[in-house]
Amino acid sequence: MTSVYDFTCQNPAGIDRPLEEFNGKVLLIVNTASKCGFTPQFAGLEEMYEKYRDKGLEILGFPCNQFGKQDPGTNDEIQEFCQLNYGVSFPMFGKIDVNGAGTDPLFKYLKDEAPGILGGRIKWNFTKFLVDSSGKVVKRYAPTAKPGDIEKDVARLLD
């Protein structure tokens, strides 16, 4: 695989969704959780999406239950939670693993391209990967990085 666009992931209904459909867009890929201290970041992510989607930004959310079992619900329950509580309109995908033997291939690729301080492991929910419009991973952000903290990097890639 040579870019993020080479991957196919499953939407919350379990239907394959090729990331090729986002080709030419700047992506912010985030592993999310509904019951995490960082869950309120959904509001900032949605705000950023509303501000920049017409300029070419897509935010892709990937629920994960590997950290403190903070996303135990079904894909439908997670989707409903995100929409009702945070008005999430950016694409959400089916629940995945981001570490260990069952790591989703997309997240294996993201971690290989931007290993971070843990040598390729994801530390916690709301780790973010910024991808340029050619599908190249540009930067990885820690869970503590709020959407507002990374907005300038997003805006720069969109210009």
C-alpha positions in Angstrom: 0.0 0.0 0.0 1.4 3.4 -1.0 -1.3 5.8 0.3 -4.3 5.9 2.6 -6.5 5.8 -0.6 -5.4 2.2 -1.2 -7.5 0.9 1.8 -11.1 -0.2 2.1 -12.8 0.1 5.5 -16.2 -0.9 6.7 -18.9 1.7 7.5 -21.0 1.2 10.7 -23.4 -1.1 8.7 -20.4 -3.4 7.8 -20.4 -2.4 4.2 -17.0 -1.8 2.5 -16.2 1.8 1.9 -13.1 2.4 -0.3 -11.0 5.3 1.0 -10.3 6.1 -2.7 -13.6 8.0 -2.6 -11.7 10.6 -0.5 -8.8 10.9 -3.1 -7.8 14.6 -3.4 -9.1 15.5 0.1 -7.1 16.3 3.2 -8.0 13.8 5.8 -7.9 13.8 9.6 -8.2 10.2 10.8 -9.1 9.7 14.4 -9.7 6.6 16.6 -12.6 7.6 18.8 -14.5 6.5 21.9 -17.9 7.4 23.3 -17.1 7.2 27.0 -13.7 8.8 27.3 -12.4 11.9 28.9 -11.5 13.1 25.4 -15.0 12.4 24.0 -15.9 16.1 24.1 -13.3 16.5 21.2 -16.2 15.3 19.0 -17.6 18.9 19.3 -14.3 20.4 18.1 -13.9 17.9 15.3 -17.4 18.6 14.1 -16.7 22.4 14.2 -13.6 21.9 12.2 -15.4 19.7 9.7 -18.2 22.3 9.2 -15.6 25.0 8.7 -13.3 23.2 6.2 -15.3 20.5 4.5 -16.2 22.7 1.5 -12.4 23.5 1.2 -11.6 19.8 1.0 -11.3 18.4 4.5 -12.8 15.0 5.5 -12.6 13.8 9.1 -12.9 10.0 9.4 -13.8 8.5 12.8 -12.9 5.0 13.8 -14.4 3.8 17.1 -12.2 1.7 19.2 -12.9 -0.2 22.5 -9.3 -1.1 23.3 -8.6 1.6 25.8 -10.4 1.2 29.1 -13.4 -0.4 27.2 -14.6 3.1 26.5 -16.6 2.3 23.4 -18.5 -0.9 24.3 -21.6 -0.2 22.2 -22.6 -1.6 18.8 -21.8 0.4 15.7 -25.4 1.6 15.5 -25.3 2.8 19.2 -22.0 4.6 18.7 -23.3 6.3 15.5 -26.4 7.4 17.3 -24.4 8.7 20.3 -22.1 10.8 18.1 -25.0 12.3 16.2 -27.3 13.0 19.2 -24.7 14.3 21.6 -22.2 16.1 19.2 -24.1 16.5 15.9 -21.4 14.5 14.2 -21.9 14.7 10.4 -18.4 13.6 9.3 -18.0 9.9 8.2 -17.8 7.3 11.0 -16.7 3.8 10.4 -17.2 0.4 12.1 -15.5 -0.3 15.4 -11.9 -1.5 14.9 -8.7 -2.4 16.9 -5.8 0.0 16.5 -3.2 -2.1 18.4 -2.3 -5.8 18.8 -2.8 -8.8 16.5 -6.1 -7.6 15.2 -5.0 -4.1 14.2 -7.0 -2.8 11.3 -4.7 -2.6 8.2 -5.3 1.2 7.8 -4.1 1.8 11.3 -1.1 -0.4 10.8 -0.2 1.7 7.8 -0.8 5.0 9.7 1.4 3.9 12.6 4.1 2.7 10.2 4.1 6.1 8.5 4.0 8.1 11.7 5.2 5.9 14.6 4.8 8.4 17.4 6.6 8.2 20.8 5.4 4.6 21.6 7.3 3.1 18.7 4.2 2.5 16.6 1.5 1.9 19.2 -1.5 4.1 19.7 -1.4 5.5 23.2 -5.2 6.2 23.7 -8.4 7.2 22.2 -8.4 10.3 19.9 -5.0 9.9 18.4 -5.2 11.8 15.2 -3.4 11.4 11.8 -3.3 14.2 9.3 -3.1 13.1 5.7 -2.5 15.3 2.7 -4.5 15.3 -0.5 -2.2 12.8 -2.1 -2.9 10.3 0.7 0.5 10.7 2.4 0.5 10.8 6.2 1.9 14.2 7.2 1.6 14.2 11.0 0.4 12.3 14.1 -1.2 14.1 17.1 -1.5 12.8 20.6 -4.9 12.3 22.2 -4.4 15.5 24.2 -4.1 17.6 21.1 -7.5 19.3 20.7 -8.9 20.0 17.3 -8.3 23.7 17.7 -4.6 23.0 18.4 -4.2 21.4 15.0 -6.4 23.6 12.9 -3.5 25.7 11.6 -1.9 22.5 10.2 -5.2 21.5 8.5 -5.7 25.0 7.1 -2.1 25.0 5.7 -2.7 21.7 3.8 -6.0 23.0 2.4 -4.4 26.2 1.0 
